[in-house]
Amino acid sequence: MSPLEPKYFNGAVLVARNGQPLISKGYGMANLELRVPNKPQTAFRIGSITKQFTATAIMMLQERRKLNVKEPICKYLENCPAAWQNVTIHHLLTHTSGIPSYTSLPDFGKISTQHFTFADFVDVFRDKPLEFTPGDKFVYNNSGYYLLGLIVEQVSGASYVEFLRGNVFLPLGMKNSGYDDSSTLVPNRASGYYRRKSSFFNADYMNMTIPYSAGALYSTTEDLLIWEQALYTDKIIPRTSLDEMFKPLNKKVIRDWDYGYGWGIGKKFDRAVIGHSGEINGFSSMLIRFPSEWVTVIVLSNNQNANAEEIGEGLSAIVFGAPYDLPVPPVSETLAATIDQKGIAFALKQYRELKRAQPNNYDFFTEPVLDRLGYDLLRNKKVQEAIEILKLNVEMFPTSSNVYDSLGEAYMVNGDKELAIKNYEKSLQLNPKNTNAVDMLKKLRGNK
């Protein structure tokens, strides 16, 4: 294997202390077909790291007294439904609005390839009922950050990207950052991939009007270091606004992380940490800050299977001399190859044997590993194999609503209405707010 041939990680990494890189390096290929290597200047889609830029734009407008985060969003949005009347900008920033996230809608895969105007896309989720009373709980939500982009445009009079370009990217000298779309020529842009059975494939297409202010930006490790260092200053917004952005909800919303405005907030290695991950078709990203030590860790990958968050946390542990685990490959890759070569029965037997004999050599303990394999099999018309893999995931994670939802979908594809209903009902029992299960049960029962 060539030193440039990626095995598991494909991307760029930067670790800095006091703004000075300790390591800044590219790995694997930015474009596998043209044999272009990744480097620190390679531009990657950063997915949900976009949210911190959107939140910053909102705080800038608040500083200019053009809005207040405690105001209702309907003050700034056209055709605002009655259900949103009590939703504030703060609720959108903190994922506490109750508005359903469009990426969780059952037809999102189909929607994601279509072109929309930003205003028209809101129709996709505008009339969906709230999942909970605004402010009652945290549910990660891309719809909220999409709406924040529209508010930025409405209040500033500029497009979302023009506002960021004029108020963030150009003032800071972030010359290799912007809004990604397929028509714009972007120097050093990486192509996105996913990995299956030890081979890489081009990522599924997504129209970039879909992620918008929730996840459509691109950047480089070098530009993100410039951005991160600016957060120690008042170059962009005053310290009071930064403190407001970094104020946690105190709800421990994602594992041991809390949430502010566009940032996860927590504690690692007995140190305060601020960060955010990002995933979008073909890409995985993570930006971690340890502000009291001025340590920065940035991981950008053009392999959507790469766990940039895990890699970033491992690199952080190395910086502070803490214990860490080397990343292990997902067991799904081995199973996928076995299914093709020896069949599903052998693959299921192999899974149990590997988990018993080599528990530390593969990722057995992350629910999405088998879920993604199941959906990959569905896409490739291997429905029976998908059902068996998703049944295995139910066995491994019996308290997860999502695994029953996925198995229900596989049974529905297979035309097994009774088992589809049974699994969607179980999913809804475990998570009564699962609107997809509600919609699928209505469809299966013939209700409108």
C-alpha positions, 0 to 999 in steps of 0.5 A, a space after each residue: 500500500 502506498 503511503 498516500 493510500 488511505 486505510 481508515 483515516 483520510 483527511 487533515 489534522 492540526 494540533 496547536 498550543 498557543 496558536 502554534 501548530 504542534 502538528 499540521 499534516 494531511 493524510 491520504 487523498 483529497 481526490 482518489 481518482 486524480 491521486 491528489 493528496 490531502 494537505 493542510 490547505 485542503 478544503 473540506 466540508 465541515 458539516 455542523 461546525 457551520 453552526 458556530 458561525 451561524 450562532 456568531 452571526 446572530 450574536 453580531 446582529 444582537 451586538 448591533 441591536 438589530 435583534 435580541 435572542 430572547 425575541 420570538 422568531 416569528 418577528 423575523 420569519 414570513 408565514 410563521 405558523 401558529 405553533 412557532 409563536 412561542 419559539 425564540 431565537 434562543 430556542 433555535 440556538 440551543 436546540 430546544 425549540 421543539 420544531 422537528 429536524 428536517 434531517 429526521 423526516 422519513 423522506 429526507 434521503 429523497 429531499 436531500 438531492 433536490 434544489 430549493 430556494 432557502 425560503 421555500 425549503 422551510 415548507 418541508 417542515 413548517 406545518 409539522 407539529 412541535 415535538 415538545 413545548 419550546 424550552 422543555 428539552 434538548 433535541 439536536 435540530 438542523 431545522 433550527 439552524 436553518 431558520 437562523 440563517 434566514 433570520 440573518 438574511 432578513 435582519 442584515 439585508 445580505 445573503 447568509 454567505 455574504 454576511 459571513 464573508 464580509 464580517 468573519 472570513 475576510 476580516 480574519 483572513 480566512 481565505 479558504 473558507 466559504 459556502 460550498 456548492 457544486 457550481 462554485 470553483 473551490 481551490 484545493 477542494 476535497 472530494 467526499 467518500 465513504 468506505 465499504 469492504 476496504 474500498 472507497 466510493 464517491 459519497 451520495 450526492 446532496 444538494 447544498 441548498 439543503 444543509 444551508 446555515 446548519 451545515 454547508 460551509 467548507 474550510 481548512 485546518 489552517 483557516 479553522 485555527 485562525 477562527 479559533 484563535 480569534 475567539 480569544 479576542 474581540 475581533 469578531 464579537 465582544 467577550 460578553 457575547 462570547 460568554 453568552 455563546 459559551 454559557 451551557 444549558 446545564 442539561 448534559 444533553 449529549 453524553 457528557 457534553 452540554 450545549 451553548 450557542 453552536 458549541 458543545 461545552 464540557 469537561 475532559 481530562 479535568 479541563 474545560 473543553 468547548 467543541 463541535 463535530 460535523 458530519 455530511 455526505 462524504 465528510 466528518 469533522 471535529 474542532 476541540 478547544 481547551 481554552 485555559 491551556 490554549 490547546 486546539 485540535 482540528 480533524 477534517 476528513 473526506 471519509 464519512 466513515 471516519 470518526 473525527 470526534 473519536 480521533 480528536 478526543 484521542 489526540 487531545 488525550 495525547 496532548 495532556 498525557 492522558 490514557 487513550 485508545 487507538 481507533 478501531 475499525 468498525 466491524 461492519 466492514 468485515 461483515 460486509 465482505 463476509 456477506 458478499 463472499 460467504 453469506 449472511 448466516 456465516 457473517 452473523 456467526 462471525 460477528 459473535 465469534 469476533 465479539 467474543 474473541 476480539 472485543 477490543 479489535 473492532 467497534 462493536 459498541 456503537 449503535 450506528 455501525 450495524 445500522 449503517 450496514 443495514 441501510 447499505 444492504 437495503 440500498 444494494 437490494 439485499 433486503 433479507 441480509 439487511 433485515 438480519 443485520 438490523 435484527 442483530 442491532 436490535 439484539 445488541 441495543 434493545 433499549 434504542 428506539 432507532 434500531 426498531 425504527 430501522 428494522 421496521 423500515 426494512 420489513 416495510 421494504 420487504 412487504 412484511 406489513 405485520 412485522 413492520 408495524 410491530 417494530 414501529 410500535 416498539 420504537 414509538 413505545 421507547 420514544 413517544 416523540 418519534 414522529 417518523 414512527 407515527 407517520 409510518 404507522 399511519 401509512 401502514 395502517 392506511 390512515 391519512 
